[in-house]
Amino acid sequence: METKYQPLDAIINRLNSSSGKSLLIADENWFDFDWGKILNNKKKILSLLTNRFDIYQTLIKEDFKVIFNDFNFSSFGTNQFKNIFFRISKEKLISLHVMQESKRLLEYDGKLFLTGKKAEGIKSLSSKANLILSGPMSFTKNGSTYLSEITKVVKSDITYPQSSYHDLQSIEEGDSNNLLSKAGIFGWNKVDEGSRFLIDTVPIYLSHFNQPPETLLDLGCGYGYLSVCARRFNFKRIIATDNNAGALIATERNLARIKIAYEVIGDDAGESIEENFDSIWSNPPFHSGFSLSTTVLNKFLKSSKNLLNPNGKCLFVVNKFIPIEKLASNYFKTIEILNKNNSFKVVLLSD
């Protein structure tokens, strides 16, 4: 069956037919994209910026010019690009931040290309970009995919409220320890109920050890909730890792305030970590951008198998409909549900 036309198709088709220096901004929506679709002659005049470590690694291998950070555009000059391409994000503050930065980054008469689907808010976001850049706007449509083209004019008296995308905000909810978080991290503005449920289950989990575990890997740490809560359980060393640049910033700030040996590492599901651990905890994602996927969970399970000490044990929390038992059987001999409720299940995994 023929694949339906998607937003990334719209971006690449327009990029390959463009001229002049271009910037492509890639978030989690690009995690499994075939970068070979970008023409070789475009690679020479194309810059990329991503907040995803896995995408960064892929692009480095493919010889692209790429920067990995939390959508910080300060290394780029004013009026530097003829074109900026962005597939709108699930997090609207990211999209607003990109649109505002485009006003500085685009040369006069430069163009911002936004793509997405109607249900994702592409029309509303394009209208906001039009207010910021003030030039002509046009739409093209292919199936349910829209591509908007907005031109930056020389002068504009119209201003738009600045994005608070980079601001760290305090989460003061229950056992959150007044943690700091920020837009761009999954579940950034609350304590995730799955993570809370995992922490509630830790005493049951620890009862399965003959000797108390000393080292912990927080795999897919987000803003560091599990790592900070882990201080209650007398770990001597904590490693927190995530694929998302914003998550690394927030986790570093949160762990710096507790008296425990820790390290925060940017990595793709722990694939480049060489240390092994007594304990691995994870609340793995099952979304990539706007799409559902078990690909990431499989990656987390495979990494956990490789990073676990011989007598170590993993603790995963997932939505109750995720078939983690079946997926984990490819890597672990022991798979035990320690706790479950109407929404989540907490599973112990070991050899």
Residue pairs with C-beta under 8 A, 6 or more apart in sequence:
4 143
4 144
5 142
5 143
5 145
6 145
7 29
7 87
7 88
7 115
7 116
7 117
7 145
7 147
8 29
8 30
8 33
8 87
8 115
9 142
9 145
10 115
10 140
10 142
10 145
10 146
10 147
11 24
11 85
11 86
11 87
11 113
11 115
11 147
12 37
12 38
14 85
14 113
14 147
14 149
15 22
15 24
15 38
15 42
15 46
15 83
15 85
15 113
16 37
16 38
16 39
16 42
18 42
18 82
18 83
19 82
20 45
20 81
20 82
20 83
20 110
21 45
21 46
21 47
21 80
21 81
21 82
21 83
22 42
22 45
22 46
22 47
22 81
22 82
22 83
22 84
22 85
23 46
23 47
23 48
23 49
23 76
23 80
23 81
23 83
23 84
23 85
23 105
24 46
24 47
24 48
24 49
24 84
24 85
24 86
25 48
25 49
25 50
25 71
25 84
25 85
25 86
25 98
26 33
26 48
26 49
26 50
26 52
26 55
26 87
27 50
27 51
27 52
27 87
27 89
27 94
27 289
28 52
28 90
28 244
28 288
28 289
29 87
29 89
29 90
29 288
29 289
29 290
29 291
30 50
30 52
30 55
30 87
31 52
31 54
31 55
31 288
31 289
32 288
32 295
35 58
35 59
35 62
35 64
36 62
38 46
43 63
43 64
43 65
46 64
46 65
47 65
47 66
47 67
47 76
47 81
48 59
48 64
48 65
48 66
48 67
49 66
49 67
49 69
49 71
49 73
50 56
50 59
50 66
50 67
50 68
51 68
51 69
51 70
51 71
51 184
51 244
51 245
51 246
52 68
52 243
52 244
52 245
53 68
53 243
53 244
53 245
53 266
53 267
53 268
54 243
54 268
54 269
56 66
56 68
57 268
59 66
60 66
67 75
68 245
68 266
69 245
70 166
70 184
70 245
70 246
70 248
70 249
71 94
71 97
71 98
71 101
71 165
71 184
71 245
71 246
72 166
73 101
73 104
73 105
76 105
78 104
78 105
79 104
79 105
79 106
79 107
79 108
79 110
80 105
80 107
81 105
81 106
81 107
81 110
82 106
82 107
82 110
82 111
83 110
83 111
83 112
83 113
84 98
84 102
84 105
84 106
84 110
84 111
84 112
84 113
85 113
85 115
86 95
86 98
86 112
86 113
86 114
86 115
87 114
87 115
87 116
88 95
88 114
88 115
88 116
88 120
88 121
88 122
88 125
89 95
89 98
89 289
90 120
90 287
90 289
90 290
91 183
91 184
91 188
92 121
92 125
93 163
93 164
93 165
93 183
93 184
94 165
94 183
94 184
95 114
95 125
96 125
96 128
96 163
96 165
97 163
97 165
97 166
99 112
99 114
99 125
99 128
99 129
99 132
99 133
100 132
100 160
100 162
100 163
102 112
102 129
102 132
102 133
102 152
103 132
103 133
103 152
106 112
106 133
106 152
107 152
108 152
108 153
108 154
109 135
109 151
109 152
109 153
109 154
110 151
110 152
111 149
111 150
111 151
111 152
112 129
112 133
112 149
112 150
112 152
113 147
113 148
113 149
113 150
114 122
114 125
114 126
114 129
114 147
114 148
114 150
115 122
115 145
115 146
115 147
115 148
116 122
116 125
116 145
116 146
117 144
117 145
117 146
117 290
118 144
118 146
119 144
120 290
122 146
122 148
123 139
123 146
123 148
126 137
126 139
126 146
126 148
126 150
127 137
128 160
129 137
129 148
129 150
130 137
130 150
131 158
131 160
132 158
132 160
133 150
133 151
133 152
133 153
133 156
134 152
134 153
134 156
134 158
135 150
135 151
135 152
135 153
136 150
136 151
137 148
137 149
137 150
137 151
138 148
138 149
139 146
139 147
139 148
139 149
140 146
140 147
140 149
141 147
164 183
165 182
165 183
165 184
166 182
167 182
167 183
168 180
168 181
168 182
168 249
168 250
168 253
169 180
169 181
169 182
169 189
170 178
170 179
170 180
171 178
171 179
171 180
171 181
171 189
171 190
171 191
171 223
172 178
173 190
173 191
174 191
174 196
175 191
175 196
175 199
175 229
176 191
176 225
177 228
177 229
177 254
179 223
179 224
179 225
179 228
179 250
179 254
180 223
180 250
180 253
180 254
181 188
181 189
181 223
181 250
182 188
182 223
182 246
182 249
182 250
183 189
183 246
184 244
184 246
185 222
185 223
185 244
185 246
185 247
185 250
186 222
186 244
186 285
186 287
187 222
188 222
188 223
188 246
188 250
191 225
192 222
192 225
192 283
193 343
193 344
194 283
194 317
194 318
194 319
194 343
194 344
195 222
195 225
195 226
195 283
195 317
197 317
197 339
197 341
197 343
197 344
197 346
198 226
198 281
198 283
198 315
198 316
198 317
198 346
199 226
199 229
200 339
201 315
201 317
201 338
201 339
201 346
202 233
202 315
204 338
204 339
205 313
205 315
205 338
205 346
205 348
206 212
206 213
206 233
208 313
208 348
208 350
209 278
209 311
209 313
210 311
211 311
212 234
213 235
213 277
213 278
213 279
213 312
213 313
214 235
214 236
214 237
214 278
215 235
215 236
215 237
215 238
215 239
215 275
215 277
215 278
215 279
215 309
216 227
216 230
216 235
216 237
216 238
216 239
216 277
216 278
216 279
216 280
216 281
217 238
217 239
217 240
217 241
217 270
217 273
217 275
217 277
217 279
217 280
217 281
217 307
218 224
218 226
218 227
218 230
218 238
218 239
218 240
218 241
218 281
218 282
219 241
219 269
219 270
219 280
219 281
219 282
219 284
219 300
219 303
219 304
220 241
220 242
220 243
220 269
220 282
220 283
220 284
220 285
220 300
221 227
221 240
221 241
221 242
221 247
221 251
221 264
222 242
222 244
222 247
222 250
222 251
222 283
223 247
223 250
223 251
223 254
224 240
224 247
224 250
224 251
224 254
224 255
224 264
226 281
226 283
227 238
227 240
227 251
227 254
227 255
227 262
228 254
228 255
228 258
230 238
230 281
231 258
231 259
231 260
235 260
235 279
236 260
236 261
237 260
237 261
237 262
238 255
238 260
238 261
238 262
238 263
239 262
239 263
239 264
239 265
239 273
239 275
239 277
240 251
240 255
240 262
240 263
240 264
240 265
241 264
241 265
241 266
241 267
241 270
241 273
242 248
242 251
242 266
242 267
243 266
243 267
243 268
243 269
245 266
248 264
248 265
248 266
251 264
252 264
255 262
255 264
265 273
267 273
268 299
269 296
269 299
269 300
269 302
269 303
270 300
270 303
270 304
270 307
271 299
271 303
273 303
273 307
275 307
276 307
276 308
276 309
276 312
277 307
277 308
277 309
277 312
278 309
278 311
278 312
278 313
279 312
279 313
279 314
279 315
280 304
280 307
280 308
280 312
280 313
280 314
280 315
281 314
281 315
281 316
282 300
282 304
282 314
282 315
282 316
282 317
283 316
283 317
283 318
284 296
284 297
284 300
284 316
284 318
285 296
285 297
286 292
286 293
286 294
286 296
286 297
286 318
286 319
286 322
287 293
288 295
288 296
294 322
294 323
294 327
297 318
297 322
297 324
297 327
298 327
298 330
300 316
301 324
301 327
301 328
301 330
301 331
301 332
301 349
302 331
304 314
304 316
304 331
304 349
305 331
305 332
308 314
308 350
308 351
310 351
312 350
313 348
313 349
313 350
314 332
314 348
314 349
314 350
315 338
315 346
315 347
315 348
315 349
316 324
316 328
316 346
316 347
316 349
317 344
317 345
317 346
317 347
318 324
318 344
318 345
318 347
319 343
319 344
320 340
320 342
320 343
320 344
320 345
324 345
324 347
325 335
325 337
325 347
328 335
328 347
328 349
329 335
331 349
332 349
332 350
332 351
333 350
333 351
334 348
334 349
334 350
334 351
335 347
335 348
335 349
336 347
336 348
337 345
337 346
337 347
337 348
338 346
338 347
338 348
339 345
339 346
340 346
